[in-house]
Amino acid sequence: MSKKIGIIILIVIMVAMVGLTLNHIDTIQLDYEISRIQAEVLKNKDLEECKQVFISISDGKQKVIVRNASGNSLSEAMQKAKQKIMQEEIEPKYIKVDIVKEEQEIAASDLYSYIYDVEKFCFRRGISFSKNYEVALLEAELNSNKIIDYSTNDIDYDNLREYLSTSNKGMLTLEEEPEQLILFQCVSYFYDAGNSYSTYTTGNGYGRRMTDGLEKDEIESNLKNATNYLKNNVKEDGSFVYNYYPIEQVEEEDYNILRHEGTTWSMIQTYSLTKEEKLKQKIDLAIQYVVENAVKEKDENTAFILEEKDNELKLGANGIGLLMLVEYMQTFQTNAYEEIAIKLANGILEMQNENGSYYHVYEYPTFKEKQEYRTTYYDGEATFALLKLYEYTKDEKYLQAAQKSMNYFVENEYEQYRDQWVQYSVNEITTYLPNEEYFELGLRNMTQNYNEMLDDLYGSPTNLELLATGLEIYYRAVENEIDVSYFDKDKLVSMIEQVSEKQLNGFFYPEYAMYFNEPSRILYAFFKRTTNFRIRIDDVQHHINAYYTILKNYSKIYPE
């Protein structure tokens, strides 16, 4: 044997040994972590009679692998499931153990009535397709793989068989559609980076980690993580991945320049906390995209933001574009966009009517009027932006214009619209004009809408923005000796806590994300469950805005 061949053989043997060693290390780690969870599970006396166990593991990059087992006791079922999952060669970043706690056997034909009563992707039980749980899927598996067809309120057996045939389910098969099904719910334990969490067992938070109120560190972490999602989805040209559907792994080509601007504004807010250079680079790209592609000058003094797909110049786009530029200049101590900002503000002033209302949409390239009214959001967006530009320039005409619109909001009872942009406007204008009727508008904007906010099953980030901003309005009213004795501040704090908690039901914590393809792609983004788990940039933006406002006012929510 030549010396060269001998060296090659030695290298091959060494590589193989390294591979075996790595797999051995992974096995040891997996065994250790599952054993830790197992010990915690077996301590729970409420689970002593349970006999069905699922174990899910993920490396954070690929979709989860799930194995389940039955036993004569919880300990036996746990051990069997552990033995199955230990056969997988995977570095376990996330581990979740589900113990079946409640089950209900039904006729397969009756499943329709159970699904019919819930919104799309909101059926929150697992299903066993056999009495012995040989073919059984967790709720997260059912929804993340479209195994429930919400248009027919039934099982999509084609999707089920396709999922069962993948290695993730160990090549299970379903020979025929069953006549009986078992619906079940679980008590779960989740392991992530050395931390162990219990999860919610009922309600819209089913399957995610339990949280304890508005913990400041967690809010800040969620804000930064959600911003990272946006940062990672800025393209080379400065546009965003606008819509992403994680089940299909599809990016939607639709776009909305107003939402682009608002998203960029939220990233600037986060930068003020983190000072992260890479985030600034992405912010610069996103702003340049607007400046180079969307700013259209009517004349040398007036400009509008173009929504290219509709050839429209929208009041709201000018408002949020102006807000984005002013926030950038204030944060980065520059006047780089002052000329454009003033031209956009002049566009807003042109669209303002004498009574303080606004005309909403022009057409492009004619700059002619197209639609008098589109959405109340535009009114608040434009007014808030004028106030921010006043803060930056101290030019009285912007404050006067905003005051004219604010008077219109008061006269026309704008609290009926439950609009966070109106709330931002109230909060901003009362720093300069502490008029009692403005404070009352801001407070009514909350109290009149409490019931609607509580009825929102999944929590709206715009509601949270409104409430958190309202806290600033309340304290400023007190500072200005406005009589707010009728207002229940403790109720407001309670509302902030409740709405914030609901929001997390649409947050891709690892225990949710691991059941989708490419978990790292969606980790810590906010999603809309009822729309195919859609992640859209403005939904993420509004959550960031809400968290930023909460952090800014945290000492007011929980005074020491």
C-alpha positions, 0 to 999 in steps of 0.5 A: 500500500502506498503512503498516499493511499494509507494517509487517505484511509487514515483521514476517512477513518478519522472523519468517521470516528468524529461523526460517531463521536458527534452522534454519541454526544448528541445522543447523550445530550438528548437522553439527559434533557429528556430525562430531566423533563421525564423527572419533572413530568413524573412528579406531577400527581395529576398525571399519574393515570395518563398513559399516552406520551408524545415527544417532539424534538427539533434542531431549530432548522428542520421541521420537528420529529414527533414520536409517541407511545402508549404504556400501562403507566405514565412512566412506561409510556414515557420510557417507550416514547423516549426510546423511539425518539432516541433513535433519531440522529439530531442535535436537540435544540428544542424538546417538547413532551406532551402527555394526553390528559383528556380524551373523547371518542367520537364518530368520525362523522361527528367531527364536522360539528367540532370544527364548524364552531371554530375559526380557521386553524383554531381547532385546538385538539389532537386527533388519534385515528386509531384506538391505540394511538398508533396513528395520532397527531398533536394539534400543532401537527394537524394545523401546521400541515393543513390536515384539517380542511376548514372549508369542509370541516373535515380531515384532508386524508390526502394531506394526512397520508402525505404527512404520515409518509414522511420520515418525521412520522416514522413512515406510518400509514393509514390503511383506511379512513376510521369510523371512530376518532379520539380527540385529545388535549395534553399537558405539555413541558417544553425545553429550550436552551436550558430552560423548561416551561409548562404550557397552557392546556386550554384556550387560545394560548394552548401549547405555548409557554406560560407567561407571568404578566408584563415582565420587562425583560420578556417584553424587551426580548420579544421586541428585539426578536420581532425586529430581528425578523423584520431586519432579516427580511429586508431585501437588497433593494430595501423592500421587505418580504411583505407576506410570508406563509410558513405552511406553504413556504410562500412569499406573497408578491403583493406590496403596500408602501404605507406598511413599508413606511410604518414597519421602518418606523418601528425598526427605528424605535427599536434602534433607539434601544439597541443601537445595533449597527446592522439594524441601522444599515437595514433601516437606511436601505428601507428608507432609500427604497421609499425615497427612490421609488415612491416620492413623487413631486407635484411641484418644487414644494409639494410631494406625495408617496405613490402606491405604485400598484394602484397609481394612488397618492394616499394621505396615510402614506404621506403621513407615515412617510413623514413620521418615518423620516422625522423619527429617523432624523431625530434618532440619528441626529441628522437633517438628511431628509428635511427637504423631503419631509417638508414637501410631504407635509405640504402634501398633507396640508393640501389634502386638509379641508378647512374644517380640519377633515382631510381628502384621502386619495389622489390619482397619479400622475394627474394629482387629481382627486380620486376618493374623498374617504378611504379609512379613518386611520389616514386622519390620525396618521396625517395629524400625528405626522404633522405634530412630529414635524412640528416637534422637529422644526417648531414651525407653528403652521404644522401645530395649527393644522394639527389643532384644526384636525384635532378639533374635528376629531373631538366634534365628530366623536372619533373615539368611536373608531378605536384608532391608535393613530388618533390616540398617538395624535392626542398624546402628542398634541397635549404636550403643547396644547393641554386642552381638556377636550383633547384629554377626554377624547383620549380617555374615551378612546379607551373606556368606550372600547374596552369591551371590543378589545376584550372580545378580540380573541387573539389580541390586537397590537393596535389595541395595545398601542392605543392602551399604552399610549393612553396611559401617557395621556392619563398621566399628562392630564394629571400633571396638567390638573385636569379632573380625571377622577372618573377614570379608573387607572387600575382598570387600564393597567389590567386591560394592558396586561390582558391584551398583551397576554392575548398577543402572545398567542400569535407569536412564533415562540419555538414551541409553535415554530418547530412544527413548521418547515424551516423554523428558524425562518419564522422564529419570533415573528408575529403571525395571524393564525386565522389567515394560514399563520400569515406573517405580514410586516405591518402586523409585526410592526404594530406589535413592536410599536406596542411593546416600545410604548409599554417599555417607555411607560413601564414605570407608569404601569408598575410604579415602584 
